[in-house]
Amino acid sequence: MSVNLVKKLHWLGHDTFRIDAGKVIYFDPIRLPAGAPKADIILISHEHHDHYSPTVVADLMKPTTSIVTVKSVAEQIKRKADLHVVKPGDRVTVQGVEIEAVPAYNVNKQYHPRQAGHVGFIVTVDGERIYHAGDTDVIPEMATFKVDVALLPVSGKFVMTAEEAVEAAGKIKPKVAIPMHYGEIIGDESDAARFKAKSPVETIILQAEK
């Protein structure tokens, strides 16, 4: 394993991940295993139900929790303390963690139009950069991303197919790629396997923690 950050990364199914690295950071939390720690920072890419669960977010909250999300989600969150509203291209530092909001959109389907302003996130943790793509197709902006770990959707239909995710990995050139957006709501293990078989970079398939 060539990137230390991978050892601190937990896949909780679909697009939900947790990083334990000083701060406890969640991406798009919609389900939690028993005993899941409270969040220091919660990142939410957009408002769709498979990325934003008001109940789960409430369960993760403590008085000092920060949330970084787009306007469509922020409007639904009752507690406005330390709520950071971002759009593609924004950069914020939250609890000492550098976070970049990057574009996430469809190019050949209409589930996630560019004008909706959905995002992915690039987060710098312990000197390494992790990209959570959110719901996206292969987009030109990916060629500008400089990251160590890329979490890429592979299920197709609403997002990239496994083969398109291979193209995305080639554009981004991370040290490690990890497939997501499969296994429950849409897509299955075969999508992850096809991605890994053709990926141009080191690829790790994580097991979802229940």
VOLUM-416466 format. One record per residue: residue number from 0; y, x, z of N, C-alpha, C, O in turn. Coordinates in steps of 0.1 Angstrom, whole numbers, plus 5000, padded with zeros to 4 digits. Each point is the difference from the previous one (the first is absolute). Layout:
% residues N
pos:nc2:nc1:nc3:cac2:cac1:cac3:cc2:cc1:cc3:oc2:oc1:oc3
NUM:Y:X:Z:Y:X:Z:Y:X:Z:Y:X:Z
...
This chain:
% residues 210
pos:nc2:nc1:nc3:cac2:cac1:cac3:cc2:cc1:cc3:oc2:oc1:oc3
0:4988:5009:5000:5012:4991:5000:5012:5009:5000:5002:5008:5009
1:5007:4991:4981:5010:5010:4998:5013:4996:5006:5010:5007:5000
2:4991:4981:5005:5013:4995:5006:4998:4995:5014:4991:4991:5003
3:5015:5015:5007:4998:4997:5014:5003:4985:5003:4994:4994:5009
4:5016:5000:4983:5004:4986:5003:4988:4991:4998:5000:4989:5007
5:4991:5014:4984:4989:4991:4998:4992:4997:5013:4994:4989:5002
6:5005:5021:5006:4992:4999:5012:5007:4991:5010:4993:4995:5010
7:5019:5002:4988:5008:4991:5009:5002:4986:4995:5007:4992:5005
8:4986:5005:4983:5002:4988:4993:4988:4991:5002:4988:5004:4999
9:5015:4983:5004:4989:4990:5002:5003:4989:4990:5011:4994:4999
10:4978:5002:4993:5001:4989:4991:4994:4988:5008:4989:5000:5005
11:5019:4989:4995:4996:4988:5008:4997:4989:4990:4999:4988:5004
12:4998:5015:4984:4997:4990:4990:5011:4997:4991:5012:5000:5004
13:4985:4996:4983:5010:4996:4990:5011:5011:4999:4997:5011:4996
14:5015:4986:5007:5011:5009:4999:5005:5005:5014:5011:5006:5001
15:4982:4990:5009:5005:5003:5014:4995:5014:5004:4988:5003:5000
16:5021:5006:5004:4997:5013:5005:5008:5002:5013:5010:4995:5002
17:4984:5014:5006:5007:5005:5012:5000:5015:5000:4990:5006:4997
18:5021:5001:5006:5001:5014:5002:5002:5003:5015:5009:4994:5006
19:4983:5014:5000:5002:5004:5013:5004:5015:5000:4992:5009:4999
20:5021:4993:5002:5005:5014:4999:5013:5001:5008:5011:5000:4995
21:4988:5000:5018:5012:5000:5009:5005:4985:5001:4999:4994:5010
22:5006:5001:4979:5003:4986:4998:4988:4992:4995:4993:5005:4991
23:5006:4983:5013:4989:4991:4994:5007:4991:4989:5009:4992:5003
24:4987:5011:4985:5007:4993:4989:4990:4992:4992:4989:5004:4997
25:5015:4983:5001:4991:4991:4992:5006:4997:4987:5013:4998:4998
26:4979:5001:4991:5004:4995:4987:4994:4986:4998:4988:4999:5002
27:5020:4992:4994:4995:4986:4996:4989:4995:5009:4990:4996:4995
28:5012:5003:5018:4990:4995:5009:4997:4985:4999:5009:4992:5002
29:4979:5005:4994:4996:4985:5000:4988:4998:5008:4996:4988:5003
30:4997:5022:5002:4989:4999:5009:4999:5012:5009:5004:5011:4996
31:4990:4987:5016:4999:5011:5009:4986:5001:5006:4994:4989:5003
32:5001:5023:4999:4987:5001:5007:5003:4998:5015:5011:5001:5005
33:4979:4996:5003:5001:4999:5014:5006:5013:5006:4996:5011:4997
34:5013:4987:5012:5006:5012:5007:5010:5007:4992:5004:5012:5004
35:5001:4983:4985:5010:5007:4992:5012:5003:5008:5005:4991:5007
36:5001:5021:4992:5012:5003:5008:5012:4993:4994:5001:4997:4989
37:5009:5001:5020:5012:4994:4996:5007:5010:4990:4997:5012:5000
38:5013:4982:4993:5006:5008:4989:5013:5006:5005:5008:4994:5008
39:4995:5018:4988:5013:5006:5001:5009:4996:4988:5011:4996:5001
40:4982:5004:4987:5007:4997:4988:4991:4991:4991:4988:5003:4999
41:5017:4986:4996:4993:4991:4991:5007:5000:4986:5012:4997:5000
42:4980:5006:4990:5006:5000:4986:4993:4989:4993:4988:4998:4999
43:5020:4993:4994:4995:4988:4993:5006:5000:4986:5012:5000:4998
44:4979:5001:4992:5005:5002:4987:5006:4988:4993:5009:5001:4992
45:4986:4987:5011:5005:4987:4995:4994:4989:5007:4992:5001:5010
46:5012:4986:4986:4997:4989:5009:4987:4993:4997:4997:4990:5007
47:4995:5014:4984:4987:4993:4997:4991:5000:5012:5000:5010:5007
48:4992:4980:4994:4992:4998:5012:4990:5011:5003:4995:5002:5011
49:5001:5005:4978:4990:5011:5002:5007:5013:5003:4994:5011:5000
50:5019:4989:5003:5008:5012:5004:5008:4997:5012:5004:5010:5008
51:5000:4978:4995:5008:4996:5011:4994:4989:5008:4999:4989:4995
52:4997:5013:5017:4995:4990:5009:5009:4999:5012:5000:5010:5009
53:5008:4980:4993:5009:4999:5011:4992:5001:5014:5005:5006:5009
54:4983:4988:4991:4992:5001:5013:4996:5014:5003:5002:5004:5012
55:4994:5004:4978:4995:5013:5003:5012:5009:5003:4999:5008:5009
56:5012:4990:4984:5012:5008:5004:5005:4997:5014:5003:5009:5007
57:4996:4979:4997:5004:4996:5014:4991:5007:5010:5004:5004:5010
58:4983:4996:4987:4990:5007:5008:5002:5015:5002:4997:5005:5010
59:5009:5001:4980:5002:5014:5000:5013:5004:5007:5002:5012:5003
60:5007:4979:4999:5013:5003:5005:5000:5004:5015:4993:4995:5008
61:5016:5015:4994:5004:5003:5014:5015:5001:5000:5006:5000:4989
62:5001:5001:5022:5014:5000:5000:5007:5011:4991:5011:4997:4995
63:4982:5014:5003:5006:5011:4992:4995:5000:4986:5004:5010:4992
64:4988:4981:5003:4995:5000:4987:5011:4998:4989:5008:4992:5002
65:4991:5016:4988:5009:4999:4988:4993:4994:4988:4988:5003:4998
66:5019:4989:4995:4994:4994:4987:5008:5005:4989:5013:4999:5000
67:4981:5005:4989:5006:5003:4987:4994:4992:4989:4988:5000:4998
68:5021:4992:4996:4994:4990:4990:5011:4996:4990:5012:5004:5002
69:4984:4987:4989:5010:4995:4990:5006:4987:5005:4996:4995:5010
70:5015:5001:4983:5007:4989:5005:4992:4987:5001:5002:4992:5010
71:4989:5005:4981:4992:4988:5000:4991:4999:5013:4997:4989:5004
72:4999:5022:5001:4992:5000:5013:5010:5000:5012:4998:4993:5009
73:5012:5015:4990:5010:5001:5011:5006:4986:5004:5002:4997:5011
74:5000:4995:4979:5005:4986:5002:4990:4992:5008:5005:4990:5006
75:4983:5013:4995:4990:4993:5007:4997:5005:5014:4993:4993:5008
76:5012:5018:4995:4998:5007:5013:5010:4995:5010:5012:5002:4998
77:4984:4993:5013:5009:4994:5010:5007:5011:5008:5012:4999:5003
78:4981:5011:5001:5006:5011:5008:5006:5010:4991:4994:5007:4992
79:5020:4994:5009:5007:5008:4990:5003:5014:5006:5006:5008:4993
80:4990:4995:5019:5003:5013:5006:4992:5011:4992:4988:4998:4998
81:5019:5012:4999:4995:5011:4992:4992:4996:4988:4988:5004:4998
82:5018:4987:4994:4994:4995:4988:5008:5007:4989:5012:4998:4998
83:4981:5010:4993:5006:5007:4989:4996:4993:4987:4989:5000:4996
84:5021:4995:4997:4998:4994:4987:5003:5010:4989:5010:5006:4999
85:4980:4995:4992:5001:5010:4990:4997:4994:4986:4995:4989:4999
86:5009:5018:4991:4997:4996:4986:4996:5013:4993:5002:5011:5005
87:4992:4988:4983:4995:5012:4993:5012:5010:4999:5011:4997:4996
88:4985:5016:5007:5010:5011:5000:5006:5003:5013:5007:5011:5001
89:4992:4981:5009:5006:5002:5013:4992:5011:5008:4987:5001:4998
90:5020:5006:5010:4993:5010:5010:5006:4997:5013:5012:4998:5002
91:4979:5001:5008:5004:4998:5014:4992:5010:5009:4989:5004:4997
92:5017:4999:5014:4993:5008:5011:4999:4991:5012:5010:4995:5005
93:4978:5002:4999:4997:4990:5010:4991:5008:5011:4989:5004:4997
94:5016:4996:5015:4994:5007:5011:4996:5014:4996:4989:5005:5003
95:5019:5002:4989:4998:5014:4996:4991:5001:4988:4997:5011:4996
96:4998:4978:4998:4991:5000:4989:5008:4997:4987:5007:4989:4999
97:4992:5019:4991:5006:4998:4987:4992:4990:4992:4988:5002:4998
98:5019:4988:4997:4993:4989:4992:5008:4998:4987:5012:4998:5001
99:4981:5002:4988:5006:4997:4987:4994:4987:4995:4988:4998:5000
100:5020:4993:4996:4996:4988:4993:5000:5002:4985:5010:5003:4994
101:4979:4995:5000:4999:5003:4985:4995:4987:4993:4995:4991:5006
102:5008:5009:4981:4997:4987:4993:4985:4997:4999:4992:5009:5001
103:5005:4978:4999:4986:4995:4999:5001:4987:4992:5006:4991:5004
104:4988:5009:4984:5002:4988:4991:4989:5000:4990:4994:5010:4997
105:5004:4978:4997:4991:4999:4989:5007:5002:4986:5012:4997:4999
106:4980:5008:4992:5006:5003:4986:4993:4991:4990:5005:4998:4989
107:4983:4997:5014:4993:4992:4990:4994:4987:5006:4991:4994:4995
108:5016:5001:5016:4997:4988:5007:5012:4996:5008:5009:5008:5002
109:4991:4980:5004:5012:4995:5006:4999:4997:5015:5008:4993:5006
110:4982:5012:5001:4998:4998:5014:5011:5007:5008:5004:4995:5011
111:5000:5017:4985:5009:5008:5007:5011:5005:4990:5000:5012:4996
112:5009:4979:5000:5010:5004:4991:5010:5011:5005:5003:5000:5012
113:5002:5008:4980:5009:5011:5004:5012:4994:5008:5004:5006:5010
114:5001:4983:4985:5012:4995:5006:4998:4994:5014:5010:4998:5007
115:4978:5001:4997:4997:4995:5014:5003:5011:5010:5003:4997:5012
116:4998:5015:4984:5004:5011:5009:4989:5004:5010:5004:5006:5011
117:4984:4992:4986:4989:5005:5009:5000:5015:5000:5005:5006:4991
118:4989:5000:5019:5000:5014:5002:4986:5006:5003:4991:4993:5005
119:5008:5019:4993:4990:5009:5006:5007:5009:5009:5013:5000:5001
120:4980:5008:5007:5007:5009:5010:4994:5014:4998:4988:5002:4998
121:5021:5008:5003:4997:5014:5002:5004:5004:5014:5012:5000:5002
122:4979:5004:5006:5003:5003:5014:4996:5015:5003:4990:5004:4996
123:5019:5003:5010:4998:5014:5004:4995:5001:5014:5008:4996:5009
124:4980:5008:4993:4994:5001:5014:4995:5014:5001:4992:5005:4992
125:5012:5002:5019:4995:5014:5003:5001:5009:4987:4991:5008:4997
126:5020:4990:4996:5003:5009:4989:4992:4996:4987:5001:5007:4990
127:4991:4983:5010:4993:4995:4988:5005:4986:4996:5004:4992:5009
128:4995:5005:4978:5005:4988:4995:4989:4991:4995:4991:5004:4992
129:5010:4984:5013:4989:4990:4996:5007:4988:4993:5011:4995:5004
130:4983:5001:4985:5006:4989:4992:4990:4988:5001:4989:5001:4996
131:5017:4988:5009:4993:4987:4999:5006:4992:4989:5012:4997:5000
132:4980:5000:4990:5006:4995:4987:5004:4985:5001:5007:4996:4992
133:4988:4997:5018:5003:4986:5000:4992:4994:4988:4990:5005:4996
134:5016:4983:4999:4993:4994:4989:5008:5004:4987:5011:4996:4998
135:4982:5012:4994:5007:5005:4988:4991:5003:4989:4988:5001:5002
136:5017:5000:4986:4993:5006:4988:5004:5014:4999:5008:5006:5008
137:4987:5001:4982:5005:5013:4997:5015:4999:4995:5002:4993:4990
138:5007:5014:5016:5014:4999:4996:5006:5014:4998:4995:5009:5005
139:5015:4992:4987:5006:5013:4996:5004:5008:5012:4999:5012:5000
140:5006:4981:5010:5006:5007:5012:4989:5008:5007:5004:5010:5007
141:4984:4987:4991:4989:5008:5007:5001:5015:4997:4996:5008:5008
142:5008:4995:4980:5001:5014:4996:5010:5008:5008:4999:5012:5000
143:5010:4981:5007:5010:5007:5008:4995:5002:5015:5007:5006:5008
144:4982:4987:4996:4996:5001:5014:4994:5013:5003:4991:5005:4993
145:5013:5001:5018:4994:5012:5005:4993:4997:5014:5006:4999:5010
146:4981:5000:4989:4992:4995:5012:4987:5008:5001:4995:5006:4991
147:5000:4995:5022:4988:5006:5003:4988:4991:4999:4989:5003:4996
148:5013:4984:5009:4990:4990:5000:5005:4988:4993:5012:4996:5003
149:4980:4998:4988:5004:4988:4993:4990:4989:5003:4988:5001:4997
150:5017:4987:5009:4991:4989:5002:5003:4990:4988:5011:4995:4999
151:4979:5003:4993:5002:4994:4987:4991:4987:4999:4988:5001:5003
152:5018:4988:4993:4992:4988:4997:4991:5002:4988:5003:5006:4990
153:4985:4988:5011:4990:5002:4989:4993:4987:4995:4991:5001:4991
154:5013:4987:5015:4992:4988:4997:5002:4993:4987:4992:4993:4995
155:5020:5010:4999:5003:4993:4988:5006:4986:5004:5002:4997:5011
156:5000:4995:4978:5006:4986:5001:5014:5000:5005:5009:4998:4992
157:4994:5004:5021:5013:5000:5005:5007:5014:4999:5012:5001:5001
158:4980:5009:4998:5004:5014:5001:4993:5008:4989:4993:4995:4991
159:5007:5018:5010:4993:5009:4991:4985:4998:5001:4995:4997:5010
160:4999:5005:4979:4985:5001:5000:4996:5015:5004:5009:5008:5002
161:4979:4994:5000:4995:5013:5004:5004:5010:4990:5005:5012:5003
162:4994:4985:4984:5003:5009:4989:5015:5003:4999:5004:5011:4998
163:5004:4978:5005:5014:5002:5000:5005:5009:5012:5009:5008:4999
164:4984:4990:5012:5002:5008:5012:4997:5015:4997:5007:5009:5006
165:4983:4994:4986:4997:5014:4996:5013:5005:4992:5004:5012:5003
166:5001:4980:4989:5013:5004:4992:5011:5003:5010:5007:5010:4999
167:4994:4981:5011:5011:5002:5010:4998:5013:5008:5009:5007:5002
168:4978:4996:5002:4998:5012:5007:5003:5012:4991:5005:5011:5006
169:4993:4988:4981:5004:5011:4992:5015:5002:4999:5005:5012:4998
170:5002:4977:5003:5015:5002:5000:5005:5005:5013:5009:5009:5000
171:4986:4987:5011:5005:5003:5013:4995:5014:5004:5008:5008:5006
172:4980:4995:4991:4994:5013:5003:5000:5003:5016:5004:5011:5004
173:4991:4980:5004:4999:5002:5014:4989:5010:5003:4991:5003:4991
174:5009:5003:5020:4988:5008:5004:4988:4992:5002:4989:5004:4997
175:5013:4984:5009:4989:4991:5003:5004:4986:4996:5011:4995:5003
176:4980:4997:4991:5002:4986:4997:4990:4992:5008:4988:5004:5002
177:5016:4984:5002:4991:4991:5008:5002:4986:4994:5011:4995:5000
178:4978:4999:4995:5001:4986:4995:5002:4990:5010:4995:5001:5012
179:5012:4988:4985:5002:4989:5009:5001:4987:4991:4998:5000:4988
180:5005:4989:5019:5001:4987:4993:4987:4996:4993:4999:4997:4989
181:4990:5003:5020:4987:4996:4995:4992:4997:5013:5004:5004:5011
182:4985:4989:4987:4990:4999:5010:4999:4986:5008:4990:4997:5006
183:5021:4996:4993:5000:4987:5007:5007:4989:4991:4993:4991:4996
184:5020:5010:5003:5007:4990:4993:4998:5000:4985:4998:4989:4994
185:5001:5023:5000:4997:5001:4986:4995:5015:4998:5003:5009:5007
186:4988:4992:4983:4994:5013:4998:4989:5004:5009:4999:4993:5011
187:4993:5017:4986:4989:5004:5009:4998:5015:4999:5008:5007:4993
188:4982:4998:5013:4997:5014:5001:4999:5007:4987:5002:5011:4998
189:4993:4981:4992:4998:5006:4986:5013:5004:4994:5001:5009:4993
190:5010:4984:5011:5013:5004:4995:5004:5014:5005:5005:5009:4993
191:4993:4993:5020:5003:5012:5007:4991:5011:4994:5005:5012:4998
192:4983:4985:4999:4990:5010:4995:5004:5004:4986:5000:5012:4997
193:5005:4979:4994:5004:5003:4987:5012:5009:5000:5002:5009:4992
194:5007:4988:5017:5012:5008:5002:4997:5014:5004:5004:5010:4993
195:4987:4992:5017:4997:5013:5004:4993:5008:4989:5002:5012:4999
196:4989:4981:4993:4992:5007:4990:5009:5006:4989:4997:5011:4995
197:5015:4983:5003:5008:5005:4989:5013:5006:5005:5008:5005:4992
198:4995:4995:5021:5013:5005:5005:5002:5014:4997:4990:5008:5001
199:5022:4996:4995:5003:5014:4997:5003:5008:5012:5002:5013:4999
200:4998:4981:5013:5003:5007:5012:4989:4997:5011:4993:4991:4998
201:5007:5017:5012:4991:4997:5011:5001:4986:5005:5012:4996:5003
202:4977:4997:4998:5001:4986:5004:4990:4997:5011:4989:5005:5000
203:5016:4988:5010:4992:4997:5012:5000:4985:5001:5010:4993:5000
204:4978:5001:5002:4998:4986:5002:4998:4998:5015:4990:5005:5006
205:5020:4988:5000:4999:4998:5015:4991:4987:5002:5000:4991:4992
206:4994:5009:5020:4993:4988:5005:5010:4992:5008:5007:5005:5009
207:4994:4982:4988:5009:4991:5008:4996:4999:5014:4988:4998:5003
208:5021:5004:5006:4997:4998:5014:5002:4985:5004:5010:4994:4997
209:4980:5001:5010:5000:4986:5003:5002:4998:5015:5001:4989:5005
